[in-house]
Amino acid sequence: MIRRTFLRIARVRSRLSAIAPLAGLLALGGCQTVVMNPAGDVAVQQADLILWSTVLMLLIIVPVMALTVLFAWRYRAGNEEADYAPDWDHSTQLELVIWAAPLLIIIALGALTWVGTHLLDPYRPLSRVAPGKPVTANVRPLDVEVVSLDWKWLFIYPEQGVATVNELVVPVDRPVRFRMTSSSVMNTLWVPAMAGMIYTMPGMETTLHGVLNKVGRFEGRSANYSGAGFSNMSFWTYSVTPARFDQWVAGVKRQPRRLDAALYRRLEQPSEKVRPIGFGSVDPALFQRIVAMCVKPGTSCMQGMSHGGPAVNDRAPRAGEAEGALTRDPSEKGESPHLSAPHGAAQGQGDPGDGTNRNMTMNVLPAPLGADARKRA
């Protein structure tokens, strides 16, 4: 009876093992590979970069895997027809293939990566919105100021004078310039259908350019763990027609709430699963104060960053203040003495107490305490 039960269990396990791969394929069929099938030109170019890089690497991986199986089969112990050359040690033709093929692939990968990273620089304004659709001089990008909060996203539209929480709306085929910062910890803004991910950091401003070429709804989220509410730190991005975008802005403007410093301080408190919120008006200087970390009344703004002032390293040094390297002209920069470098002869070649031994770590045992010293201790 027990043996029969074990046999049944073994049959069930074998059937499940056969079905498991098919179940996995069915489950993957419901996945959306948005990274490789995006809706924006920047993300499409990034997907192409991933695809071509993978193909170039497979040019080495696939032949190596195939040859491994071929060699194992051809030169198996049971194959007496295979050539046996125990004294063989060199083949010029084989060496050329072994070294030339990877070298050419590395050169191709390097060129592809160099060109791609420069063309897709997130700080670089877009030169086109789609293949064959260059950005003309009269097209202005839509500015969106982004603040990552715990655990939600704040989007400020300075040109329109409105703001939203956990809802991003952009016109289709219009370049978008994101200026981003964080209220507390490092985070990452990521709309896979639109562009790559860029970090947001407190006290700093980062930039990302992107565009959406299809009307629709696309998921955006944080891609950097930031605490307990990270799992729900997501939002919807809507790509709409220009007319629909104007209607949306008009609808948000009808909201009675004004986003000022006092309301922002309440908003930045940690909260999870926050539904979209609209603000009909916004303090124009709020984003700069968030970047300068001086939203709280009485807090001094970081130097040179209050209310759209010059960048920290663009100002002249104050009287008595050390002149930093980033404020100097390149011709003024030099080298300072290397104070930690060994002096004189090699370490360990000087007498005890000699200056050449200062870089050595010495373990000197304390002298034993005398009777009088023990009493005093």
C-alpha positions in Angstrom: 0.0 0.0 0.0 2.8 2.4 1.0 4.7 1.5 -2.2 1.7 2.2 -4.3 1.2 5.6 -2.7 4.8 6.6 -3.4 4.4 5.5 -7.0 1.3 7.7 -7.4 3.2 10.7 -5.9 6.1 10.1 -8.3 3.7 10.1 -11.2 2.0 13.3 -10.1 5.4 15.0 -9.7 6.5 13.9 -13.2 3.3 15.2 -14.7 3.7 18.5 -12.8 7.3 18.8 -14.0 6.2 18.4 -17.6 3.4 20.9 -17.2 5.4 23.6 -15.3 7.2 25.0 -18.4 4.0 25.3 -20.3 2.4 27.1 -17.3 5.3 29.4 -17.1 4.9 30.3 -20.8 1.2 31.0 -20.3 2.0 33.2 -17.3 4.6 35.1 -19.3 2.1 35.6 -22.1 0.2 38.1 -19.9 3.3 40.2 -19.3 3.8 43.5 -21.2 7.3 44.1 -22.3 6.9 47.8 -22.2 10.7 48.4 -22.1 11.1 46.7 -25.5 7.8 48.1 -26.9 7.6 51.7 -25.6 5.5 54.6 -26.8 8.1 57.3 -26.9 11.0 58.0 -29.3 13.7 58.2 -26.6 12.6 54.9 -25.1 12.5 53.3 -28.6 16.1 54.3 -29.2 17.0 52.9 -25.8 15.3 49.7 -26.6 17.2 49.5 -29.9 20.4 50.0 -28.0 19.6 47.1 -25.7 18.6 44.9 -28.7 21.7 45.6 -30.7 24.0 45.1 -27.7 22.4 41.8 -26.9 22.7 40.6 -30.5 26.4 41.6 -30.6 27.1 39.7 -27.4 25.2 36.7 -28.6 27.6 36.5 -31.6 30.1 35.2 -29.1 27.8 33.4 -26.6 25.9 31.3 -29.1 28.9 29.9 -31.1 30.8 29.1 -27.8 27.8 27.2 -26.4 27.2 25.4 -29.7 30.9 24.5 -30.1 31.0 23.2 -26.5 28.3 20.7 -27.3 29.9 19.8 -30.6 33.4 19.2 -29.1 32.0 17.2 -26.2 30.1 15.0 -28.7 32.8 14.7 -31.4 35.7 14.0 -29.0 33.8 11.7 -26.6 35.6 8.6 -25.4 33.4 6.3 -27.5 34.2 8.0 -30.8 37.3 6.2 -32.1 37.1 8.0 -35.5 37.9 11.4 -34.0 41.5 12.6 -34.6 43.8 12.4 -31.5 46.7 14.8 -31.5 48.3 14.9 -28.0 51.2 17.0 -29.2 49.1 19.8 -30.8 49.7 23.2 -29.3 49.2 26.0 -31.8 47.1 27.1 -34.8 47.5 30.5 -36.3 44.1 30.4 -38.0 42.4 29.4 -34.7 44.2 32.1 -32.8 43.1 34.7 -35.3 39.4 33.6 -34.8 39.7 33.4 -31.1 41.1 36.9 -30.7 39.8 38.8 -33.7 36.1 38.0 -33.3 35.8 39.2 -29.6 38.0 42.3 -30.4 35.7 43.3 -33.3 32.6 42.8 -31.2 34.1 44.9 -28.3 34.9 47.7 -30.8 31.4 47.5 -32.2 29.9 47.6 -28.7 32.1 50.5 -27.7 31.1 52.5 -30.7 27.5 51.7 -30.3 27.5 52.6 -26.6 29.5 55.8 -27.1 27.2 57.1 -29.8 24.0 56.0 -27.9 25.0 57.5 -24.6 25.7 60.8 -26.1 22.6 60.9 -28.3 20.4 59.8 -25.4 22.0 62.0 -22.7 19.1 62.8 -20.4 20.3 66.4 -20.1 20.4 66.9 -23.8 17.3 68.6 -25.3 15.5 66.5 -27.9 16.4 67.1 -31.5 13.4 65.1 -32.8 10.1 63.8 -31.5 10.1 60.8 -33.8 12.0 59.6 -36.9 11.6 62.2 -39.6 10.0 64.7 -37.2 12.7 67.2 -36.0 12.0 69.6 -33.2 11.6 73.0 -34.9 12.8 76.3 -33.3 9.3 77.4 -32.5 8.5 74.3 -30.4 9.0 74.8 -26.7 9.3 71.7 -24.4 6.8 71.3 -21.7 8.5 72.0 -18.4 7.5 69.7 -15.5 9.0 70.1 -12.1 9.1 66.8 -10.2 9.5 66.2 -6.5 9.7 62.7 -5.1 8.0 62.6 -1.7 7.4 59.8 0.8 5.7 57.9 -0.9 4.2 59.8 -3.8 5.1 62.1 -6.7 4.5 65.8 -7.0 4.4 67.3 -10.5 4.4 71.1 -10.9 3.7 72.7 -14.3 5.3 76.2 -13.9 4.1 77.5 -17.3 0.5 76.5 -16.6 0.6 77.4 -12.9 -0.9 74.1 -11.7 0.3 71.0 -9.9 -0.8 67.4 -9.3 0.1 64.5 -7.1 0.4 61.0 -8.6 -0.9 62.1 -12.0 1.2 63.2 -15.0 -0.4 64.5 -18.1 1.6 65.5 -21.2 0.6 66.4 -24.8 1.4 63.8 -27.5 4.4 64.5 -29.7 5.6 67.4 -27.6 9.1 67.3 -25.9 8.9 67.2 -22.1 11.7 68.5 -19.9 11.6 67.2 -16.3 13.5 69.1 -13.6 13.6 66.8 -10.7 14.5 66.8 -7.0 13.6 64.9 -3.8 12.2 66.0 -0.5 14.0 63.4 1.7 15.8 60.4 0.3 17.2 59.4 -3.1 14.5 58.1 -5.5 14.2 57.3 -9.2 11.6 58.6 -11.7 10.8 56.0 -14.3 8.1 56.0 -17.0 9.3 53.0 -19.1 7.2 53.8 -22.1 8.7 57.3 -22.3 12.4 57.4 -21.3 14.9 55.9 -19.0 15.2 56.3 -15.2 16.9 59.2 -13.6 17.6 59.7 -9.9 16.1 62.4 -7.7 18.2 63.6 -4.8 17.5 66.1 -2.0 19.3 69.4 -2.4 20.1 68.7 -6.0 18.4 69.1 -9.4 18.5 66.5 -12.2 17.1 66.7 -15.7 15.4 64.3 -18.1 14.0 64.9 -21.6 11.4 62.6 -23.1 8.4 62.4 -25.4 5.4 60.2 -25.9 4.2 59.5 -29.5 1.1 57.6 -28.7 -2.1 58.6 -27.0 -2.8 56.4 -24.0 -2.2 55.6 -20.3 1.2 54.5 -19.2 2.5 53.4 -15.8 5.2 55.4 -14.0 6.9 54.5 -10.7 9.8 54.8 -8.4 12.7 52.4 -9.3 14.7 53.0 -6.1 13.7 51.5 -2.8 12.9 54.3 -0.4 11.2 52.7 2.6 7.9 51.1 3.7 5.6 52.7 1.1 7.9 52.1 -1.9 5.7 49.4 -3.3 2.8 51.8 -3.8 4.9 54.7 -5.1 3.5 54.6 -8.6 1.4 56.9 -10.8 -0.3 57.0 -14.2 1.1 59.0 -17.1 -1.5 60.2 -19.7 -0.5 61.1 -23.2 -3.3 63.3 -24.7 -3.9 65.5 -27.7 -2.9 69.2 -27.3 -6.6 70.2 -27.1 -7.3 67.6 -24.4 -4.3 68.8 -22.5 -5.6 72.4 -22.5 -8.9 71.1 -21.2 -7.2 69.2 -18.4 -5.2 72.2 -17.4 -8.4 74.3 -17.3 -10.0 71.6 -15.1 -7.1 71.6 -12.6 -7.1 75.4 -12.4 -10.7 75.2 -11.1 -9.4 73.4 -8.0 -9.5 75.7 -5.0 -6.3 74.5 -3.4 -3.2 76.6 -3.7 0.1 74.8 -3.3 2.3 77.0 -1.2 5.0 76.3 1.4 2.6 75.6 4.2 0.6 73.1 2.2 3.7 71.5 0.8 5.0 70.9 4.3 1.8 69.0 5.1 2.0 67.2 1.7 5.6 65.9 2.2 4.7 64.0 5.3 4.9 60.2 4.7 1.7 58.7 3.3 0.9 55.7 1.1 -1.6 54.9 -1.7 -2.4 58.6 -2.3 -5.0 59.2 -4.9 -4.4 61.9 -7.6 -4.7 65.5 -6.2 -4.9 68.7 -8.2 -3.8 72.2 -7.2 -5.3 75.2 -9.0 -2.4 77.4 -8.3 1.2 77.1 -7.2 3.8 79.3 -5.5 6.2 80.1 -8.4 9.2 79.9 -6.2 8.3 76.7 -4.4 10.4 74.3 -6.5 13.5 76.4 -6.1 12.9 76.5 -2.4 12.5 72.7 -2.3 15.8 72.3 -4.2 17.5 74.8 -1.9 16.0 72.9 1.1 14.5 76.1 2.7 10.7 75.5 2.5 10.4 75.6 6.3 10.1 79.2 7.6 13.3 80.5 9.1 15.5 78.0 7.3 18.4 79.4 5.3 18.5 78.4 1.7 21.6 76.6 0.3 24.1 79.1 -1.0 23.2 80.6 -4.4 20.0 78.5 -4.8 17.2 80.6 -3.4 14.5 81.9 -5.8 16.3 81.0 -9.0 19.7 82.5 -8.0 23.0 81.5 -9.6 24.3 78.0 -9.0 26.5 77.4 -6.0 29.8 77.3 -7.9 29.0 80.3 -10.1 29.5 83.0 -7.4 32.7 84.7 -6.4 34.1 83.6 -3.0 33.3 85.8 0.0 36.0 87.6 2.0 38.0 85.2 4.1 36.4 82.2 2.4 38.6 79.4 0.9 38.4 79.4 -2.8 37.1 76.0 -4.0 38.4 74.2 -7.0 35.1 74.4 -8.8 35.1 78.2 -8.6 38.5 78.6 -10.0 39.6 79.1 -13.6 41.1 75.9 -15.1 44.4 77.7 -15.6 44.6 78.3 -11.8 44.3 74.7 -10.8 47.4 72.8 -9.7 48.5 70.1 -7.4 48.9 70.3 -3.7 51.6 68.6 -1.7 51.0 64.9 -1.2 51.1 64.9 2.6 50.4 61.1 3.0 53.3 59.9 0.8 56.3 58.3 2.4 59.3 60.5 3.0 62.9 59.6 2.7 64.1 56.0 2.4 61.9 53.0 2.1 59.7 52.1 5.1 61.5 50.2 7.8 65.0 51.4 6.9 65.3 54.1 9.5 66.3 53.9 13.1 63.6 53.7 15.8 62.0 57.1 16.0 63.2 58.2 12.6 60.8 60.2 10.4 60.9 57.6 7.7 59.0 55.2 9.9 56.0 57.5 10.4 53.9 55.5 7.8 54.4 52.2 9.7 52.1 50.8 12.3 53.9 49.8 15.4 52.7 47.6 18.3 54.6 48.7 21.4 53.7 46.8 24.6 53.2 49.0 27.7 55.9 48.8 30.4 54.8 46.8 33.5 53.6 48.9 36.3 55.8 49.2 39.4 54.5 48.9 42.9 54.1 52.6 43.4 52.5 53.0 40.0 50.0 50.2 40.9 49.0 52.0 44.1 48.5 55.3 42.2 46.4 53.5 39.6 
